[in-house]
């Protein structure tokens, strides 16, 4: 069986002498840009809500149960039942990362990337079949299978990137995880164009779009998976010494096993910090469009009236501004993933999170005052910075874990930590929507309905600040002994380099530089195209 899958064996992915480590981030981006489309799935909800009616939804009977809606072929699905697929994506992302992180460390990133490609593309194909046969349960099943692909694809490059870039851990993980934030920028406009192309008098064009996306993403993800290479055991960049990194504090050269790492107080402190930081940002991301419209209303188009006093045409105008606001937040979400993770290489991971939590607290507290003062530019700027730190939290945390627990099993430890994301996805979204609804039900004006929420989110970040303050190096007895480390390396199929010494990462052949340029072009051109589309939407805010 191993011979049959020898191309996927971890031993086959050990880099040769002279391998250019800058080939690895594009491989990781190819996978992250593909699975990042999960963020853009809302583009399908409205077309799918009229998949049968085409021009207008055929509504189900009010007394139809959810179970009956899973199998009905006589009425259209509601947006709320469709969006459960989105929830399934992230529930299965966290659970699959938790369950399979340890397997990934032993099987290697290539095998994990290939499995992720089959799951993500397979989930889209199942969803296409669900749309074609009008079976909601197949859509949900596709969300679950696709979610497994999300989890494996998300964590597949983390450990390898950190081992290739011990001198720039934050930069490396920031480059890859930036792709997850940017996937929707490419995928959502592409999906919109495909649905318009395939739409007919009898079809809204969604199932055909799912199949095309499945094919495109499968090719990109397989290419990324086979682009993965792992460094020989104990490899390090030429001229870099671990002792120089350790002087920055909280950076260990030893390793903690997964089985011990997730039971330490340090793990759960970082879990809490990530959960609180993500909870504060994800609710804003989910409610960005209605938030801007309800807070500023007619003032977005120069009218001193609330949103409920606007005409349908005027509401369309402010919806355009809200779309620009959402696009701008997406840009800062992506840019923050690269900027903050890279900055953490110089100021330290703990200090970076102190900035997230302290500055975030001040911004959330100031937002209600900025809204009451009708200061739109500063209001928008505050949320842009908040979303940059939301994205930065994701990209910085793998390097934070490597600093605390070492690099040997950081991918598996990161997989366990992502359960904080699953909790935050529910907590943050429910918090901001339920408090808003409660406020409105008790007569609070729409423009002030988010004030209390902002103060609560600020309080959550204050708690996160204290948790981050408590993070210290792990106790000596938690580290693996030399014998335990050797046994783990054997399980992970790690081999020492054939020749003694370290690879020289500056002495690359000219051909390797050409490969780097081509690899970056493959992922960079789509990403820049997506950023350009988003900028076109965001520029409306500045008119």
C-alpha positions as CSV (number, residue, x, y, z in Angstrom):
1,X,0.0,0.0,0.0
2,X,2.9,2.4,0.9
3,X,4.5,1.5,-2.5
4,X,1.2,2.4,-4.3
5,X,1.2,5.9,-2.7
6,X,5.0,6.4,-2.7
7,X,4.6,9.8,-4.4
8,X,2.8,10.9,-1.3
9,X,5.3,9.4,1.2
10,X,6.9,12.0,3.5
11,X,10.4,10.6,2.6
12,X,9.7,11.6,-1.1
13,X,9.2,15.2,-0.1
14,X,12.6,15.9,1.6
15,X,14.2,18.7,-0.3
16,X,17.4,18.2,-2.3
17,X,20.5,20.3,-1.8
18,X,20.1,23.8,-3.2
19,X,16.3,23.8,-2.9
20,X,15.0,27.4,-2.7
21,X,12.8,27.8,0.4
22,X,10.9,30.6,-1.3
23,X,9.2,28.0,-3.4
24,X,7.2,26.8,-0.4
25,X,5.1,29.9,0.3
26,X,3.5,29.9,-3.2
27,X,2.7,26.2,-2.7
28,X,1.0,27.0,0.6
29,X,-0.8,30.0,-1.0
30,X,-2.2,27.8,-3.8
31,X,-4.0,25.8,-1.2
32,X,-5.0,28.6,1.1
33,X,-6.4,30.8,-1.8
34,X,-8.5,27.8,-2.9
35,X,-10.0,27.0,0.5
36,X,-10.4,30.7,1.4
37,X,-13.4,30.7,-0.9
38,X,-15.3,29.5,2.1
39,X,-15.5,33.1,3.2
40,X,-17.2,34.1,-0.1
41,X,-20.0,31.5,-0.1
42,X,-22.6,34.1,0.7
43,X,-22.5,35.0,-3.0
44,X,-24.5,31.8,-3.6
45,X,-27.3,32.2,-1.0
46,X,-29.6,34.6,-2.9
47,X,-29.4,32.7,-6.2
48,X,-29.9,29.4,-4.4
49,X,-33.0,30.8,-2.5
50,X,-34.7,30.9,-5.9
51,X,-33.2,27.8,-7.5
52,X,-36.7,26.6,-8.5
53,X,-38.5,29.8,-8.9
54,X,-35.7,31.4,-10.9
55,X,-37.1,34.9,-10.9
56,X,-38.6,34.7,-7.3
57,X,-38.5,32.1,-4.6
58,X,-41.2,29.5,-4.3
59,X,-41.7,29.6,-0.5
60,X,-42.2,26.5,1.6
61,X,-45.3,26.1,3.8
62,X,-44.8,27.9,7.1
63,X,-45.4,24.7,9.0
64,X,-42.8,22.7,7.1
65,X,-40.2,21.2,9.4
66,X,-36.5,21.5,8.9
67,X,-36.3,17.8,8.4
68,X,-38.9,18.0,5.6
69,X,-36.9,20.9,4.0
70,X,-33.9,18.7,3.8
71,X,-35.6,16.5,1.2
72,X,-38.3,18.7,-0.4
73,X,-38.2,19.2,-4.2
74,X,-41.3,21.5,-4.4
75,X,-40.1,24.7,-2.7
76,X,-37.0,26.9,-2.5
77,X,-34.6,26.9,0.4
78,X,-34.4,29.9,2.7
79,X,-31.1,31.9,3.2
80,X,-31.0,30.9,6.8
81,X,-31.1,27.1,6.0
82,X,-28.6,27.5,3.2
83,X,-26.1,29.4,5.5
84,X,-25.9,26.4,7.8
85,X,-23.5,25.1,5.1
86,X,-21.2,28.0,6.0
87,X,-21.4,27.1,9.7
88,X,-20.6,23.5,8.8
89,X,-17.5,24.6,7.0
90,X,-15.9,26.1,10.1
91,X,-17.2,23.5,12.6
92,X,-15.6,20.8,10.5
93,X,-12.5,23.0,9.9
94,X,-11.8,23.1,13.6
95,X,-12.7,19.5,14.4
96,X,-10.7,18.0,11.5
97,X,-7.7,20.2,12.4
98,X,-8.0,18.9,16.0
99,X,-8.4,15.2,15.0
100,X,-5.9,15.0,12.2
101,X,-3.1,17.4,13.2
102,X,-1.0,14.6,14.8
103,X,-1.5,12.4,11.7
104,X,-0.3,15.3,9.5
105,X,3.0,15.6,11.4
106,X,3.7,11.9,10.6
107,X,2.2,11.7,7.1
108,X,3.7,14.9,5.9
109,X,2.2,18.0,4.2
110,X,2.0,16.6,0.7
111,X,-0.3,13.7,1.7
112,X,-2.4,16.1,3.8
113,X,-2.6,18.6,1.0
114,X,-3.8,15.9,-1.5
115,X,-6.5,14.7,0.9
116,X,-7.5,18.3,1.5
117,X,-7.9,18.8,-2.3
118,X,-10.1,15.7,-2.7
119,X,-12.3,16.8,0.3
120,X,-12.7,20.4,-0.8
121,X,-13.4,19.6,-4.4
122,X,-15.5,16.6,-3.4
123,X,-17.6,18.8,-1.1
124,X,-18.2,21.2,-4.0
125,X,-19.2,18.3,-6.3
126,X,-21.6,16.9,-3.6
127,X,-23.1,20.4,-3.3
128,X,-23.5,20.7,-7.1
129,X,-25.4,17.3,-7.0
130,X,-27.5,18.7,-4.1
131,X,-28.4,21.8,-6.2
132,X,-29.1,19.7,-9.3
133,X,-31.4,17.3,-7.5
134,X,-32.6,20.0,-5.1
135,X,-31.7,18.1,-2.0
136,X,-30.6,20.3,0.8
137,X,-29.1,17.4,2.8
138,X,-26.5,16.9,0.0
139,X,-25.6,20.6,0.3
140,X,-25.0,20.2,4.0
141,X,-23.0,17.0,3.4
142,X,-20.9,18.9,0.9
143,X,-20.3,21.5,3.6
144,X,-19.1,18.9,6.0
145,X,-16.8,17.1,3.6
146,X,-15.5,20.5,2.3
147,X,-14.9,21.5,5.9
148,X,-12.6,18.6,6.4
149,X,-10.7,19.8,3.4
150,X,-10.6,23.3,5.0
151,X,-9.1,22.0,8.2
152,X,-6.4,19.8,6.6
153,X,-5.6,22.4,3.9
154,X,-5.3,25.2,6.5
155,X,-2.8,23.5,8.8
156,X,-1.0,21.5,6.1
157,X,1.9,24.0,5.5
158,X,2.3,25.5,9.0
159,X,4.8,23.2,10.5
160,X,6.9,23.0,7.3
161,X,6.9,26.7,6.8
162,X,8.1,27.3,10.3
163,X,10.9,24.7,9.9
164,X,12.0,26.4,6.6
165,X,11.9,29.9,8.1
166,X,13.2,29.6,11.6
167,X,14.6,33.1,11.2
168,X,11.3,34.6,9.9
169,X,8.5,32.4,11.4
170,X,6.0,35.2,11.3
171,X,6.7,36.3,7.7
172,X,6.4,32.7,6.5
173,X,3.1,31.9,8.2
174,X,1.8,35.4,7.4
175,X,2.4,34.8,3.6
176,X,0.4,31.5,3.6
177,X,-2.4,32.4,5.9
178,X,-2.9,35.7,4.0
179,X,-4.2,33.5,1.3
180,X,-7.1,32.2,3.3
181,X,-8.3,35.7,3.9
182,X,-7.8,36.5,0.2
183,X,-9.5,33.5,-1.3
184,X,-12.9,35.1,-1.3
185,X,-11.6,38.1,-3.2
186,X,-10.8,35.9,-6.1
187,X,-13.5,33.3,-5.7
188,X,-16.5,35.5,-5.1
189,X,-16.2,37.6,-8.3
190,X,-15.3,34.5,-10.3
191,X,-18.4,32.7,-9.0
192,X,-20.5,35.7,-9.8
193,X,-19.3,35.8,-13.4
194,X,-19.7,32.0,-13.8
195,X,-23.3,32.0,-12.4
196,X,-24.2,34.8,-14.9
197,X,-22.6,32.8,-17.7
198,X,-24.4,29.5,-16.9
199,X,-27.8,31.1,-15.9
200,X,-30.7,30.1,-18.2
201,X,-34.4,30.3,-18.1
202,X,-34.4,27.1,-16.1
203,X,-31.3,27.4,-14.0
204,X,-29.6,30.0,-11.8
205,X,-26.3,28.6,-12.8
206,X,-25.1,27.5,-9.4
207,X,-24.5,23.8,-9.8
208,X,-22.5,24.4,-13.0
209,X,-20.4,27.0,-11.1
210,X,-19.7,24.6,-8.3
211,X,-18.4,22.0,-10.8
212,X,-16.1,24.5,-12.5
213,X,-14.8,25.8,-9.1
214,X,-14.2,22.2,-8.0
215,X,-12.0,21.5,-11.0
216,X,-10.1,24.8,-10.8
217,X,-9.5,24.5,-7.0
218,X,-8.5,20.8,-7.3
219,X,-5.8,21.6,-9.9
220,X,-4.5,24.5,-7.8
221,X,-4.5,22.4,-4.5
222,X,-2.8,19.4,-6.1
223,X,-0.2,21.7,-7.6
224,X,0.4,23.2,-4.1
225,X,0.5,19.8,-2.4
226,X,3.1,18.5,-4.8
227,X,5.1,21.7,-4.4
228,X,5.6,21.0,-0.7
229,X,9.1,20.1,0.4
230,X,10.3,19.5,3.9
231,X,13.8,20.4,5.1
232,X,16.2,17.7,6.2
233,X,16.2,17.2,10.0
234,X,18.2,20.0,11.8
235,X,18.4,22.1,8.7
236,X,19.0,25.9,9.2
237,X,19.6,28.9,7.0
238,X,23.2,29.7,6.3
239,X,24.6,32.1,9.0
240,X,21.6,31.8,11.3
241,X,22.0,30.6,14.8
242,X,19.1,29.6,17.2
243,X,20.8,31.4,20.1
244,X,20.2,34.8,18.4
245,X,16.5,34.1,18.2
246,X,16.2,33.0,21.8
247,X,17.5,36.3,23.0
248,X,14.2,37.9,22.0
249,X,12.5,36.0,24.8
250,X,9.8,33.2,24.9
251,X,11.6,31.4,22.1
252,X,12.6,27.8,22.9
253,X,15.0,25.6,20.9
254,X,13.4,22.5,22.6
255,X,10.2,20.7,21.7
256,X,7.0,19.7,23.6
257,X,5.0,16.7,22.4
258,X,1.4,17.3,21.3
259,X,0.1,15.0,24.1
260,X,1.6,17.3,26.7
261,X,1.4,20.6,24.9
262,X,-2.4,20.8,24.8
263,X,-2.6,20.0,28.6
264,X,-0.4,22.9,29.6
265,X,-1.7,26.2,30.9
266,X,0.3,28.0,28.2
267,X,-1.8,26.3,25.5
268,X,-5.1,27.2,27.1
269,X,-3.9,30.8,27.7
270,X,-3.1,31.2,24.1
271,X,-6.4,29.4,23.2
272,X,-8.2,32.0,25.3
273,X,-6.3,34.9,23.8
274,X,-7.0,33.8,20.2
275,X,-10.7,33.0,21.0
276,X,-11.3,36.5,22.5
277,X,-9.4,38.3,19.7
278,X,-11.3,36.4,17.0
279,X,-14.7,36.7,18.7
280,X,-14.3,40.5,18.7
281,X,-13.4,40.7,15.0
282,X,-15.6,38.0,13.5
283,X,-18.8,39.5,14.7
284,X,-17.9,42.8,13.0
285,X,-16.9,41.0,9.8
286,X,-20.3,39.2,9.7
287,X,-22.3,42.4,10.4
288,X,-20.1,45.0,8.6
289,X,-22.6,46.0,5.9
290,X,-25.8,46.4,8.1
291,X,-23.7,48.0,10.8
292,X,-22.5,50.9,8.6
293,X,-26.0,51.4,7.1
294,X,-27.8,51.4,10.4
295,X,-25.3,53.6,12.2
296,X,-25.0,56.3,9.5
297,X,-28.2,55.8,7.5
298,X,-28.9,58.7,5.1
299,X,-25.8,60.6,6.2
300,X,-23.8,58.3,3.8
301,X,-25.5,60.2,0.9
302,X,-25.8,63.6,2.6
303,X,-29.3,63.2,4.1
304,X,-29.9,63.8,7.8
305,X,-32.3,60.9,8.1
306,X,-32.2,57.3,9.5
307,X,-32.2,54.2,7.4
308,X,-35.9,53.5,7.8
309,X,-36.8,56.9,6.3
310,X,-35.0,56.3,3.1
311,X,-36.6,55.3,-0.2
312,X,-35.8,52.0,-2.0
313,X,-33.4,53.8,-4.4
314,X,-31.7,55.6,-1.6
315,X,-31.2,52.3,0.3
316,X,-29.6,50.9,-2.9
317,X,-27.2,53.9,-2.8
318,X,-26.1,53.3,0.8
319,X,-25.9,49.6,0.1
320,X,-23.2,50.4,-2.4
321,X,-21.3,52.3,0.3
322,X,-21.7,49.4,2.6
323,X,-20.3,47.0,0.0
324,X,-17.3,49.3,-0.3
325,X,-16.8,49.2,3.5
326,X,-17.0,45.4,3.5
327,X,-14.4,45.3,0.7
328,X,-12.1,47.7,2.5
329,X,-12.3,45.6,5.7
330,X,-11.4,42.5,3.6
331,X,-8.3,44.3,2.3
332,X,-7.2,45.2,5.8
333,X,-8.0,41.6,7.0
334,X,-5.6,40.3,4.3
335,X,-2.9,43.0,4.7
336,X,-3.0,42.6,8.5
337,X,-2.2,38.9,8.2
338,X,1.1,39.7,6.4
339,X,2.0,43.0,8.2
340,X,1.4,41.9,11.8
341,X,2.9,38.4,11.5
342,X,6.0,39.9,9.8
343,X,6.3,42.6,12.5
344,X,6.1,39.9,15.2
345,X,9.5,38.6,14.0
346,X,11.0,41.9,15.3
347,X,8.9,42.9,18.3
348,X,8.0,39.3,19.5
349,X,4.7,37.4,19.4
350,X,3.7,38.3,22.9
351,X,4.2,42.0,22.3
352,X,2.3,41.8,19.0
353,X,-0.7,40.3,20.9
354,X,-0.4,43.1,23.5
355,X,-0.9,45.6,20.7
356,X,-3.9,43.7,19.3
357,X,-5.6,43.6,22.7
358,X,-4.7,47.1,24.0
359,X,-5.2,49.0,20.7
360,X,-8.3,46.9,20.0
361,X,-9.8,47.8,23.4
362,X,-9.2,51.6,22.8
363,X,-10.7,51.4,19.3
364,X,-13.8,49.5,20.4
365,X,-14.4,52.0,23.2
366,X,-14.0,54.9,20.8
367,X,-16.3,53.6,18.1
368,X,-19.6,54.7,19.7
369,X,-18.2,58.2,20.2
370,X,-17.1,58.4,16.6
371,X,-20.5,57.3,15.5
372,X,-22.3,59.9,17.6
373,X,-20.0,62.5,16.3
374,X,-20.8,61.4,12.8
375,X,-17.1,61.1,12.0
376,X,-17.3,58.6,9.1
377,X,-13.6,58.7,8.1
378,X,-12.3,57.8,11.7
379,X,-15.2,55.3,12.2
380,X,-14.1,53.5,9.0
381,X,-10.4,53.7,9.9
382,X,-11.0,52.3,13.4
383,X,-12.7,49.2,11.9
384,X,-10.0,48.8,9.3
385,X,-7.3,48.6,12.0
386,X,-9.5,46.3,14.1
387,X,-9.9,43.9,11.1
388,X,-6.1,44.1,10.4
389,X,-5.5,42.8,13.9
390,X,-8.2,40.1,13.5
391,X,-6.3,38.7,10.5
392,X,-3.0,39.3,12.2
393,X,-4.1,37.2,15.1
394,X,-4.6,34.2,12.8
395,X,-1.2,34.5,11.1
396,X,0.8,35.3,14.2
397,X,-0.5,32.5,16.4
398,X,1.4,29.6,14.6
399,X,4.7,31.3,15.2
400,X,3.6,32.0,18.8
401,X,3.0,28.3,19.3
402,X,6.4,27.5,17.8
403,X,8.1,29.9,20.1
404,X,6.5,28.3,23.2
405,X,6.3,24.6,22.2
406,X,9.1,24.2,19.6
407,X,8.7,23.3,16.0
408,X,8.6,19.5,16.0
409,X,4.8,19.2,16.4
410,X,3.7,22.8,15.9
411,X,1.3,21.8,13.1
412,X,-0.6,19.4,15.3
413,X,-0.6,21.8,18.2
414,X,-2.0,24.5,15.9
415,X,-4.7,22.1,14.8
416,X,-5.8,21.7,18.4
417,X,-5.8,25.4,18.9
418,X,-8.1,26.1,16.0
419,X,-11.0,24.9,18.1
420,X,-10.8,28.4,19.5
421,X,-11.8,29.6,16.1
422,X,-14.9,27.4,16.0
423,X,-16.0,28.7,19.4
424,X,-15.3,32.3,18.4
425,X,-17.3,31.9,15.2
426,X,-20.4,31.1,17.2
427,X,-19.7,33.4,20.2
428,X,-18.8,36.5,18.3
429,X,-21.6,36.3,15.7
430,X,-24.3,35.4,18.2
431,X,-23.1,38.2,20.6
432,X,-23.3,41.0,18.1
433,X,-26.6,39.9,16.5
434,X,-28.5,39.0,19.6
435,X,-27.5,42.1,21.6
436,X,-28.5,44.2,18.5
437,X,-31.9,42.5,18.3
438,X,-32.4,42.9,22.1
439,X,-31.6,46.6,21.9
440,X,-34.0,47.1,19.0
441,X,-36.8,45.2,20.7
442,X,-36.5,47.5,23.7
443,X,-36.8,50.7,21.7
444,X,-33.1,51.6,21.2
445,X,-32.6,53.6,18.0
446,X,-30.8,51.6,15.2
447,X,-28.0,54.1,15.1
448,X,-27.2,53.3,18.8
449,X,-28.0,49.6,18.7
450,X,-24.4,48.6,18.5
451,X,-23.0,50.8,21.4
452,X,-23.3,48.2,24.2
453,X,-21.9,45.5,21.9
454,X,-18.7,47.6,21.3
455,X,-18.2,48.0,25.0
456,X,-18.7,44.2,25.6
457,X,-16.2,43.4,22.8
458,X,-13.7,45.9,24.4
459,X,-14.2,44.1,27.7
460,X,-13.4,40.7,26.1
461,X,-10.1,42.1,24.7
462,X,-9.3,43.4,28.2
463,X,-9.6,39.9,29.5
464,X,-7.5,38.7,26.6
465,X,-4.8,41.2,27.6
466,X,-4.6,39.7,31.1
467,X,-4.4,36.1,29.7
468,X,-1.6,37.2,27.4
469,X,0.2,38.7,30.3
470,X,0.2,35.4,32.1
471,X,1.9,33.4,29.3
472,X,5.4,32.2,30.4
473,X,7.8,29.5,29.1
474,X,6.7,26.0,29.8
475,X,8.2,24.0,32.6
476,X,11.3,22.0,31.9
477,X,9.6,18.7,32.5
478,X,7.2,19.3,29.6
479,X,9.9,19.2,27.0
480,X,10.8,16.0,25.2
481,X,14.0,14.2,26.2
482,X,16.6,13.5,23.5
483,X,15.3,9.9,23.3
484,X,11.7,11.0,23.0
485,X,12.6,13.5,20.3
486,X,14.5,10.9,18.4
487,X,11.5,8.5,18.6
488,X,9.2,11.3,17.3
489,X,11.5,12.1,14.5
490,X,11.5,8.5,13.5
491,X,7.7,8.4,13.5
492,X,7.7,11.6,11.4
493,X,10.0,9.9,8.9
494,X,12.6,12.6,9.3
495,X,16.1,11.9,8.0
496,X,19.4,13.7,8.6
497,X,21.0,15.4,5.5
498,X,23.4,13.2,3.7
499,X,26.3,15.6,4.2
500,X,27.3,17.3,7.4
501,X,26.7,21.0,7.6
502,X,23.9,23.4,6.7
503,X,22.3,24.2,3.4
504,X,23.2,27.6,2.0
505,X,20.0,29.3,1.2
506,X,21.7,32.1,-0.7
507,X,23.6,29.9,-3.3
508,X,20.7,29.0,-5.5
509,X,21.1,28.0,-9.2
510,X,19.6,30.4,-11.7
511,X,17.0,27.8,-12.7
512,X,15.6,27.8,-9.1
513,X,15.1,31.6,-9.2
514,X,13.1,31.2,-12.5
515,X,11.0,28.6,-10.7
516,X,10.4,30.9,-7.8
517,X,9.3,33.7,-10.1
518,X,6.9,31.4,-12.0
519,X,5.5,30.0,-8.8
520,X,4.8,33.4,-7.3
521,X,3.2,34.5,-10.6
522,X,0.8,31.6,-10.5
523,X,-0.6,32.6,-7.1
524,X,0.2,36.3,-7.3
525,X,-1.6,37.3,-10.4
526,X,-5.0,35.9,-9.2
527,X,-4.5,37.5,-5.8
528,X,-3.7,40.9,-7.2
529,X,-6.7,40.6,-9.5
530,X,-8.9,39.9,-6.5
531,X,-7.4,42.9,-4.7
532,X,-8.1,45.1,-7.7
533,X,-11.7,44.0,-7.8
534,X,-12.1,44.8,-4.1
535,X,-10.4,48.1,-4.4
536,X,-12.9,49.1,-7.1
537,X,-15.7,48.5,-4.6
538,X,-13.9,50.2,-1.7
539,X,-13.1,53.4,-3.7
540,X,-16.8,54.3,-3.5
541,X,-16.2,55.3,0.2
542,X,-13.8,58.0,-0.8
543,X,-16.1,59.8,-3.3
